[in-house]
Amino acid sequence: MKKIQVLGTGCPKCKKLTEAAEQAAKALGIEYTLEKVTDIEKIMDFGVMATPALAVDGVVIVSGRVPSVEELKTLVGV
């Protein structure tokens, strides 16, 4: 099971990234848990300076932008 984490303060882009990540995971048919990380200290622990960011299994795969669902399918499916 993959652990998908959306790192951000809850801004509109963070919400878009959350929706896109869920769509990608569902399209791939993978089992996942989704966690929203909104605490700035925790976000900084990931080394992220620009939000929103997306981490899969603790590894940041995208930061500072909202990729398309198609791109996320490639990134999340890794």
LOBADO-873462 format. One record per atom (N, C-alpha, C, O, CB): residue number from 1; residue in three letters; atom name; x, y, z. Coordinates in Angstrom, 2 decimals. Glycine has a CB too. Layout:
{NUM 'ALA' 'CA' {X Y Z}} ...
//
This chain:
{1 'MET' 'N' {0.85 -1.18 0.00}} {1 'MET' 'CA' {0.00 0.00 0.00}} {1 'MET' 'C' {0.89 1.24 0.00}} {1 'MET' 'O' {1.83 1.34 0.79}} {1 'MET' 'CB' {-0.97 0.00 1.23}} {2 'LYS' 'N' {0.60 2.17 -0.89}} {2 'LYS' 'CA' {1.37 3.41 -0.98}} {2 'LYS' 'C' {0.82 4.44 0.00}} {2 'LYS' 'O' {-0.38 4.53 0.24}} {2 'LYS' 'CB' {1.34 3.96 -2.42}} {3 'LYS' 'N' {1.74 5.22 0.55}} {3 'LYS' 'CA' {1.36 6.31 1.42}} {3 'LYS' 'C' {1.56 7.61 0.64}} {3 'LYS' 'O' {2.69 8.00 0.35}} {3 'LYS' 'CB' {2.19 6.30 2.76}} {4 'ILE' 'N' {0.45 8.27 0.31}} {4 'ILE' 'CA' {0.50 9.51 -0.44}} {4 'ILE' 'C' {0.28 10.66 0.54}} {4 'ILE' 'O' {-0.69 10.66 1.30}} {4 'ILE' 'CB' {-0.56 9.54 -1.58}} {5 'GLN' 'N' {1.19 11.63 0.50}} {5 'GLN' 'CA' {1.08 12.77 1.40}} {5 'GLN' 'C' {1.07 14.06 0.59}} {5 'GLN' 'O' {1.95 14.29 -0.24}} {5 'GLN' 'CB' {2.24 12.78 2.43}} {6 'VAL' 'N' {0.07 14.88 0.83}} {6 'VAL' 'CA' {-0.01 16.20 0.22}} {6 'VAL' 'C' {0.50 17.19 1.26}} {6 'VAL' 'O' {-0.04 17.30 2.36}} {6 'VAL' 'CB' {-1.48 16.55 -0.24}} {7 'LEU' 'N' {1.55 17.91 0.90}} {7 'LEU' 'CA' {2.18 18.86 1.81}} {7 'LEU' 'C' {1.76 20.26 1.43}} {7 'LEU' 'O' {2.06 20.73 0.33}} {7 'LEU' 'CB' {3.73 18.72 1.79}} {8 'GLY' 'N' {1.07 20.94 2.32}} {8 'GLY' 'CA' {0.62 22.29 2.04}} {8 'GLY' 'C' {-0.32 22.79 3.12}} {8 'GLY' 'O' {-0.77 22.02 3.97}} {8 'GLY' 'CB' {-0.07 22.36 0.68}} {9 'THR' 'N' {-0.59 24.07 3.08}} {9 'THR' 'CA' {-1.38 24.70 4.15}} {9 'THR' 'C' {-2.88 24.62 3.93}} {9 'THR' 'O' {-3.65 25.11 4.76}} {9 'THR' 'CB' {-0.97 26.13 4.29}} {10 'GLY' 'N' {-3.31 24.04 2.84}} {10 'GLY' 'CA' {-4.74 23.92 2.58}} {10 'GLY' 'C' {-5.24 24.93 1.56}} {10 'GLY' 'O' {-6.44 25.17 1.46}} {10 'GLY' 'CB' {-5.51 24.09 3.85}} {11 'CYS' 'N' {-4.33 25.52 0.80}} {11 'CYS' 'CA' {-4.70 26.50 -0.22}} {11 'CYS' 'C' {-5.44 25.82 -1.38}} {11 'CYS' 'O' {-5.46 24.59 -1.45}} {11 'CYS' 'CB' {-3.43 27.23 -0.75}} {12 'PRO' 'N' {-6.04 26.59 -2.28}} {12 'PRO' 'CA' {-6.74 25.98 -3.42}} {12 'PRO' 'C' {-5.84 25.04 -4.25}} {12 'PRO' 'O' {-6.32 24.01 -4.72}} {12 'PRO' 'CB' {-7.29 27.06 -4.31}} {13 'LYS' 'N' {-4.57 25.39 -4.43}} {13 'LYS' 'CA' {-3.68 24.51 -5.18}} {13 'LYS' 'C' {-3.45 23.20 -4.44}} {13 'LYS' 'O' {-3.31 22.14 -5.06}} {13 'LYS' 'CB' {-2.33 25.21 -5.45}} {14 'CYS' 'N' {-3.40 23.27 -3.12}} {14 'CYS' 'CA' {-3.24 22.05 -2.32}} {14 'CYS' 'C' {-4.44 21.13 -2.52}} {14 'CYS' 'O' {-4.29 19.91 -2.64}} {14 'CYS' 'CB' {-3.06 22.39 -0.82}} {15 'LYS' 'N' {-5.61 21.71 -2.54}} {15 'LYS' 'CA' {-6.83 20.92 -2.74}} {15 'LYS' 'C' {-6.85 20.30 -4.13}} {15 'LYS' 'O' {-7.27 19.16 -4.30}} {15 'LYS' 'CB' {-8.07 21.79 -2.53}} {16 'LYS' 'N' {-6.40 21.06 -5.14}} {16 'LYS' 'CA' {-6.33 20.52 -6.51}} {16 'LYS' 'C' {-5.36 19.36 -6.57}} {16 'LYS' 'O' {-5.63 18.35 -7.22}} {16 'LYS' 'CB' {-5.91 21.61 -7.51}} {17 'LEU' 'N' {-4.22 19.51 -5.90}} {17 'LEU' 'CA' {-3.23 18.44 -5.90}} {17 'LEU' 'C' {-3.77 17.19 -5.20}} {17 'LEU' 'O' {-3.52 16.07 -5.65}} {17 'LEU' 'CB' {-1.93 18.91 -5.22}} {18 'THR' 'N' {-4.49 17.38 -4.13}} {18 'THR' 'CA' {-5.11 16.25 -3.42}} {18 'THR' 'C' {-6.06 15.51 -4.34}} {18 'THR' 'O' {-6.01 14.28 -4.43}} {18 'THR' 'CB' {-5.85 16.74 -2.16}} {19 'GLU' 'N' {-6.94 16.26 -5.03}} {19 'GLU' 'CA' {-7.90 15.63 -5.94}} {19 'GLU' 'C' {-7.19 14.91 -7.08}} {19 'GLU' 'O' {-7.57 13.80 -7.43}} {19 'GLU' 'CB' {-8.87 16.69 -6.50}} {20 'ALA' 'N' {-6.17 15.54 -7.65}} {20 'ALA' 'CA' {-5.45 14.94 -8.77}} {20 'ALA' 'C' {-4.72 13.67 -8.33}} {20 'ALA' 'O' {-4.70 12.68 -9.06}} {20 'ALA' 'CB' {-4.46 15.94 -9.37}} {21 'ALA' 'N' {-4.12 13.70 -7.14}} {21 'ALA' 'CA' {-3.41 12.52 -6.64}} {21 'ALA' 'C' {-4.37 11.36 -6.41}} {21 'ALA' 'O' {-4.05 10.21 -6.72}} {21 'ALA' 'CB' {-2.66 12.86 -5.33}} {22 'GLU' 'N' {-5.55 11.67 -5.86}} {22 'GLU' 'CA' {-6.55 10.62 -5.65}} {22 'GLU' 'C' {-7.02 10.04 -6.99}} {22 'GLU' 'O' {-7.15 8.83 -7.12}} {22 'GLU' 'CB' {-7.76 11.17 -4.86}} {23 'GLN' 'N' {-7.26 10.90 -7.96}} {23 'GLN' 'CA' {-7.70 10.43 -9.28}} {23 'GLN' 'C' {-6.63 9.53 -9.90}} {23 'GLN' 'O' {-6.95 8.49 -10.48}} {23 'GLN' 'CB' {-8.00 11.62 -10.21}} {24 'ALA' 'N' {-5.37 9.93 -9.79}} {24 'ALA' 'CA' {-4.28 9.14 -10.37}} {24 'ALA' 'C' {-4.19 7.78 -9.69}} {24 'ALA' 'O' {-4.06 6.76 -10.37}} {24 'ALA' 'CB' {-2.94 9.89 -10.24}} {25 'ALA' 'N' {-4.25 7.76 -8.37}} {25 'ALA' 'CA' {-4.14 6.50 -7.64}} {25 'ALA' 'C' {-5.30 5.57 -7.97}} {25 'ALA' 'O' {-5.12 4.37 -8.16}} {25 'ALA' 'CB' {-4.09 6.76 -6.12}} {26 'LYS' 'N' {-6.50 6.14 -8.04}} {26 'LYS' 'CA' {-7.68 5.32 -8.38}} {26 'LYS' 'C' {-7.59 4.80 -9.81}} {26 'LYS' 'O' {-7.95 3.65 -10.07}} {26 'LYS' 'CB' {-8.97 6.14 -8.19}} {27 'ALA' 'N' {-7.11 5.64 -10.73}} {27 'ALA' 'CA' {-6.98 5.22 -12.13}} {27 'ALA' 'C' {-5.98 4.08 -12.27}} {27 'ALA' 'O' {-6.13 3.20 -13.13}} {27 'ALA' 'CB' {-6.56 6.40 -13.01}} {28 'LEU' 'N' {-4.95 4.10 -11.43}} {28 'LEU' 'CA' {-3.94 3.04 -11.46}} {28 'LEU' 'C' {-4.39 1.79 -10.72}} {28 'LEU' 'O' {-3.79 0.72 -10.87}} {28 'LEU' 'CB' {-2.64 3.55 -10.87}} {29 'GLY' 'N' {-5.45 1.93 -9.93}} {29 'GLY' 'CA' {-5.96 0.79 -9.18}} {29 'GLY' 'C' {-5.05 0.37 -8.03}} {29 'GLY' 'O' {-5.04 -0.79 -7.64}} {29 'GLY' 'CB' {-6.17 -0.37 -10.09}} {30 'ILE' 'N' {-4.28 1.32 -7.50}} {30 'ILE' 'CA' {-3.38 0.98 -6.40}} {30 'ILE' 'C' {-4.06 1.25 -5.06}} {30 'ILE' 'O' {-4.92 2.11 -4.94}} {30 'ILE' 'CB' {-2.06 1.77 -6.51}} {31 'GLU' 'N' {-3.65 0.48 -4.07}} {31 'GLU' 'CA' {-4.13 0.72 -2.72}} {31 'GLU' 'C' {-3.28 1.83 -2.13}} {31 'GLU' 'O' {-2.06 1.83 -2.29}} {31 'GLU' 'CB' {-4.08 -0.58 -1.83}} {32 'TYR' 'N' {-3.92 2.77 -1.45}} {32 'TYR' 'CA' {-3.17 3.89 -0.92}} {32 'TYR' 'C' {-3.85 4.46 0.31}} {32 'TYR' 'O' {-5.04 4.25 0.55}} {32 'TYR' 'CB' {-2.99 4.97 -1.97}} {33 'THR' 'N' {-3.06 5.19 1.08}} {33 'THR' 'CA' {-3.61 6.03 2.13}} {33 'THR' 'C' {-3.23 7.45 1.76}} {33 'THR' 'O' {-2.17 7.69 1.19}} {33 'THR' 'CB' {-3.07 5.63 3.57}} {34 'LEU' 'N' {-4.09 8.38 2.09}} {34 'LEU' 'CA' {-3.85 9.78 1.76}} {34 'LEU' 'C' {-3.79 10.58 3.04}} {34 'LEU' 'O' {-4.70 10.53 3.87}} {34 'LEU' 'CB' {-4.93 10.33 0.82}} {35 'GLU' 'N' {-2.71 11.32 3.19}} {35 'GLU' 'CA' {-2.53 12.15 4.38}} {35 'GLU' 'C' {-2.26 13.58 3.93}} {35 'GLU' 'O' {-1.48 13.82 3.01}} {35 'GLU' 'CB' {-1.36 11.61 5.27}} {36 'LYS' 'N' {-2.91 14.52 4.59}} {36 'LYS' 'CA' {-2.66 15.94 4.34}} {36 'LYS' 'C' {-1.75 16.45 5.44}} {36 'LYS' 'O' {-2.10 16.41 6.62}} {36 'LYS' 'CB' {-4.00 16.77 4.27}} {37 'VAL' 'N' {-0.59 16.94 5.06}} {37 'VAL' 'CA' {0.38 17.48 6.02}} {37 'VAL' 'C' {0.31 19.00 5.92}} {37 'VAL' 'O' {0.73 19.59 4.93}} {37 'VAL' 'CB' {1.84 16.94 5.74}} {38 'THR' 'N' {-0.23 19.63 6.97}} {38 'THR' 'CA' {-0.42 21.08 6.94}} {38 'THR' 'C' {0.50 21.82 7.90}} {38 'THR' 'O' {0.60 23.04 7.85}} {38 'THR' 'CB' {-1.85 21.41 7.27}} {39 'ASP' 'N' {1.17 21.09 8.77}} {39 'ASP' 'CA' {2.07 21.71 9.75}} {39 'ASP' 'C' {3.35 22.16 9.05}} {39 'ASP' 'O' {4.06 21.35 8.46}} {39 'ASP' 'CB' {2.38 20.72 10.91}} {40 'ILE' 'N' {3.65 23.46 9.13}} {40 'ILE' 'CA' {4.81 24.02 8.44}} {40 'ILE' 'C' {6.11 23.33 8.87}} {40 'ILE' 'O' {6.98 23.07 8.04}} {40 'ILE' 'CB' {4.91 25.53 8.71}} {41 'GLU' 'N' {6.24 23.02 10.15}} {41 'GLU' 'CA' {7.46 22.35 10.63}} {41 'GLU' 'C' {7.63 20.99 9.96}} {41 'GLU' 'O' {8.73 20.63 9.54}} {41 'GLU' 'CB' {7.40 22.18 12.18}} {42 'LYS' 'N' {6.53 20.24 9.86}} {42 'LYS' 'CA' {6.59 18.91 9.23}} {42 'LYS' 'C' {6.90 19.04 7.74}} {42 'LYS' 'O' {7.65 18.23 7.18}} {42 'LYS' 'CB' {5.27 18.15 9.44}} {43 'ILE' 'N' {6.31 20.05 7.09}} {43 'ILE' 'CA' {6.58 20.27 5.67}} {43 'ILE' 'C' {8.06 20.58 5.48}} {43 'ILE' 'O' {8.69 20.06 4.55}} {43 'ILE' 'CB' {5.69 21.43 5.11}} {44 'MET' 'N' {8.62 21.41 6.34}} {44 'MET' 'CA' {10.03 21.76 6.24}} {44 'MET' 'C' {10.92 20.56 6.52}} {44 'MET' 'O' {12.03 20.47 5.98}} {44 'MET' 'CB' {10.36 22.88 7.21}} {45 'ASP' 'N' {10.45 19.62 7.35}} {45 'ASP' 'CA' {11.22 18.39 7.61}} {45 'ASP' 'C' {11.42 17.58 6.33}} {45 'ASP' 'O' {12.39 16.84 6.20}} {45 'ASP' 'CB' {10.50 17.53 8.68}} {46 'PHE' 'N' {10.49 17.73 5.39}} {46 'PHE' 'CA' {10.62 17.05 4.10}} {46 'PHE' 'C' {11.61 17.78 3.19}} {46 'PHE' 'O' {11.99 17.26 2.14}} {46 'PHE' 'CB' {9.25 16.95 3.41}} {47 'GLY' 'N' {12.03 18.99 3.59}} {47 'GLY' 'CA' {12.93 19.78 2.75}} {47 'GLY' 'C' {12.19 20.57 1.69}} {47 'GLY' 'O' {12.80 21.05 0.73}} {47 'GLY' 'CB' {13.94 18.89 2.10}} {48 'VAL' 'N' {10.89 20.71 1.85}} {48 'VAL' 'CA' {10.06 21.40 0.87}} {48 'VAL' 'C' {10.03 22.89 1.18}} {48 'VAL' 'O' {9.74 23.30 2.31}} {48 'VAL' 'CB' {8.62 20.82 0.84}} {49 'MET' 'N' {10.34 23.70 0.17}} {49 'MET' 'CA' {10.31 25.15 0.34}} {49 'MET' 'C' {9.14 25.79 -0.41}} {49 'MET' 'O' {8.78 26.93 -0.14}} {49 'MET' 'CB' {11.62 25.76 -0.12}} {50 'ALA' 'N' {8.56 25.06 -1.36}} {50 'ALA' 'CA' {7.44 25.59 -2.15}} {50 'ALA' 'C' {6.30 24.58 -2.12}} {50 'ALA' 'O' {6.48 23.41 -2.45}} {50 'ALA' 'CB' {7.87 25.89 -3.62}} {51 'THR' 'N' {5.13 25.04 -1.71}} {51 'THR' 'CA' {3.96 24.16 -1.68}} {51 'THR' 'C' {3.03 24.54 -2.83}} {51 'THR' 'O' {3.13 25.65 -3.34}} {51 'THR' 'CB' {3.22 24.26 -0.31}} {52 'PRO' 'N' {2.15 23.66 -3.24}} {52 'PRO' 'CA' {1.96 22.33 -2.68}} {52 'PRO' 'C' {3.06 21.38 -3.12}} {52 'PRO' 'O' {3.76 21.61 -4.11}} {52 'PRO' 'CB' {0.59 21.78 -3.08}} {53 'ALA' 'N' {3.19 20.31 -2.36}} {53 'ALA' 'CA' {4.14 19.26 -2.70}} {53 'ALA' 'C' {3.47 17.91 -2.47}} {53 'ALA' 'O' {2.50 17.80 -1.72}} {53 'ALA' 'CB' {5.46 19.39 -1.87}} {54 'LEU' 'N' {4.01 16.91 -3.12}} {54 'LEU' 'CA' {3.45 15.56 -3.01}} {54 'LEU' 'C' {4.57 14.59 -2.69}} {54 'LEU' 'O' {5.61 14.58 -3.34}} {54 'LEU' 'CB' {2.72 15.15 -4.31}} {55 'ALA' 'N' {4.35 13.78 -1.66}} {55 'ALA' 'CA' {5.31 12.75 -1.29}} {55 'ALA' 'C' {4.63 11.39 -1.40}} {55 'ALA' 'O' {3.46 11.24 -1.06}} {55 'ALA' 'CB' {5.87 12.98 0.15}} {56 'VAL' 'N' {5.37 10.42 -1.88}} {56 'VAL' 'CA' {4.89 9.04 -1.95}} {56 'VAL' 'C' {5.86 8.19 -1.16}} {56 'VAL' 'O' {7.06 8.17 -1.43}} {56 'VAL' 'CB' {4.75 8.54 -3.44}} {57 'ASP' 'N' {5.34 7.49 -0.18}} {57 'ASP' 'CA' {6.15 6.65 0.71}} {57 'ASP' 'C' {7.30 7.45 1.31}} {57 'ASP' 'O' {8.42 6.94 1.45}} {57 'ASP' 'CB' {6.69 5.44 -0.05}} {58 'GLY' 'N' {7.03 8.71 1.67}} {58 'GLY' 'CA' {8.01 9.54 2.35}} {58 'GLY' 'C' {9.00 10.27 1.46}} {58 'GLY' 'O' {9.86 10.99 1.96}} {58 'GLY' 'CB' {8.75 8.72 3.29}} {59 'VAL' 'N' {8.89 10.08 0.13}} {59 'VAL' 'CA' {9.81 10.71 -0.81}} {59 'VAL' 'C' {9.06 11.78 -1.60}} {59 'VAL' 'O' {8.05 11.49 -2.23}} {59 'VAL' 'CB' {10.44 9.66 -1.78}} {60 'VAL' 'N' {9.55 13.01 -1.55}} {60 'VAL' 'CA' {8.90 14.11 -2.29}} {60 'VAL' 'C' {9.12 13.90 -3.78}} {60 'VAL' 'O' {10.26 13.77 -4.23}} {60 'VAL' 'CB' {9.46 15.50 -1.84}} {61 'ILE' 'N' {8.02 13.85 -4.55}} {61 'ILE' 'CA' {8.13 13.63 -5.99}} {61 'ILE' 'C' {7.80 14.87 -6.81}} {61 'ILE' 'O' {8.15 14.95 -7.99}} {61 'ILE' 'CB' {7.23 12.48 -6.40}} {62 'VAL' 'N' {7.12 15.82 -6.19}} {62 'VAL' 'CA' {6.82 17.06 -6.90}} {62 'VAL' 'C' {6.63 18.17 -5.86}} {62 'VAL' 'O' {6.12 17.93 -4.76}} {62 'VAL' 'CB' {5.53 16.92 -7.81}} {63 'SER' 'N' {7.07 19.37 -6.22}} {63 'SER' 'CA' {7.00 20.49 -5.28}} {63 'SER' 'C' {6.76 21.79 -6.02}} {63 'SER' 'O' {7.35 22.03 -7.08}} {63 'SER' 'CB' {8.28 20.58 -4.43}} {64 'GLY' 'N' {5.90 22.64 -5.46}} {64 'GLY' 'CA' {5.69 23.97 -6.01}} {64 'GLY' 'C' {4.77 24.07 -7.20}} {64 'GLY' 'O' {4.67 25.13 -7.82}} {64 'GLY' 'CB' {6.97 24.54 -6.37}} {65 'ARG' 'N' {4.10 22.97 -7.54}} {65 'ARG' 'CA' {3.19 23.02 -8.69}} {65 'ARG' 'C' {2.17 21.89 -8.58}} {65 'ARG' 'O' {2.29 20.98 -7.76}} {65 'ARG' 'CB' {3.97 22.91 -10.02}} {66 'VAL' 'N' {1.15 21.97 -9.44}} {66 'VAL' 'CA' {0.13 20.93 -9.49}} {66 'VAL' 'C' {0.23 20.24 -10.85}} {66 'VAL' 'O' {-0.24 20.78 -11.85}} {66 'VAL' 'CB' {-1.32 21.52 -9.25}} {67 'PRO' 'N' {0.83 19.06 -10.90}} {67 'PRO' 'CA' {0.94 18.34 -12.17}} {67 'PRO' 'C' {-0.41 17.79 -12.61}} {67 'PRO' 'O' {-1.35 17.69 -11.81}} {67 'PRO' 'CB' {1.96 17.20 -12.06}} {68 'SER' 'N' {-0.50 17.44 -13.87}} {68 'SER' 'CA' {-1.74 16.86 -14.40}} {68 'SER' 'C' {-1.94 15.46 -13.83}} {68 'SER' 'O' {-1.00 14.85 -13.31}} {68 'SER' 'CB' {-1.70 16.81 -15.96}} {69 'VAL' 'N' {-3.16 14.97 -13.93}} {69 'VAL' 'CA' {-3.46 13.61 -13.45}} {69 'VAL' 'C' {-2.60 12.61 -14.22}} {69 'VAL' 'O' {-2.11 11.64 -13.64}} {69 'VAL' 'CB' {-4.99 13.28 -13.63}} {70 'GLU' 'N' {-2.42 12.83 -15.52}} {70 'GLU' 'CA' {-1.61 11.91 -16.34}} {70 'GLU' 'C' {-0.17 11.86 -15.83}} {70 'GLU' 'O' {0.40 10.78 -15.71}} {70 'GLU' 'CB' {-1.64 12.34 -17.82}} {71 'GLU' 'N' {0.40 13.02 -15.54}} {71 'GLU' 'CA' {1.77 13.06 -15.01}} {71 'GLU' 'C' {1.83 12.38 -13.65}} {71 'GLU' 'O' {2.78 11.65 -13.35}} {71 'GLU' 'CB' {2.28 14.50 -14.91}} {72 'LEU' 'N' {0.83 12.63 -12.83}} {72 'LEU' 'CA' {0.79 12.01 -11.50}} {72 'LEU' 'C' {0.70 10.49 -11.58}} {72 'LEU' 'O' {1.29 9.79 -10.76}} {72 'LEU' 'CB' {-0.39 12.56 -10.70}} {73 'LYS' 'N' {-0.03 10.00 -12.57}} {73 'LYS' 'CA' {-0.13 8.54 -12.72}} {73 'LYS' 'C' {1.26 7.94 -12.93}} {73 'LYS' 'O' {1.56 6.87 -12.41}} {73 'LYS' 'CB' {-1.05 8.16 -13.90}} {74 'THR' 'N' {2.10 8.64 -13.70}} {74 'THR' 'CA' {3.47 8.17 -13.91}} {74 'THR' 'C' {4.27 8.27 -12.62}} {74 'THR' 'O' {5.01 7.35 -12.28}} {74 'THR' 'CB' {4.14 8.99 -15.02}} {75 'LEU' 'N' {4.13 9.38 -11.92}} {75 'LEU' 'CA' {4.91 9.62 -10.70}} {75 'LEU' 'C' {4.47 8.72 -9.54}} {75 'LEU' 'O' {5.31 8.15 -8.84}} {75 'LEU' 'CB' {4.79 11.07 -10.28}} {76 'VAL' 'N' {3.17 8.59 -9.35}} {76 'VAL' 'CA' {2.65 7.81 -8.22}} {76 'VAL' 'C' {2.83 6.31 -8.48}} {76 'VAL' 'O' {3.03 5.53 -7.55}} {76 'VAL' 'CB' {1.15 8.13 -7.98}} {77 'GLY' 'N' {2.75 5.93 -9.73}} {77 'GLY' 'CA' {2.85 4.51 -10.07}} {77 'GLY' 'C' {4.23 3.92 -9.91}} {77 'GLY' 'O' {4.40 2.71 -9.99}} {77 'GLY' 'CB' {2.41 4.31 -11.46}} {78 'VAL' 'N' {5.22 4.77 -9.67}} {78 'VAL' 'CA' {6.61 4.31 -9.57}} {78 'VAL' 'C' {6.77 3.40 -8.37}} {78 'VAL' 'O' {7.87 2.91 -8.11}} {78 'VAL' 'CB' {7.59 5.50 -9.47}} 
//
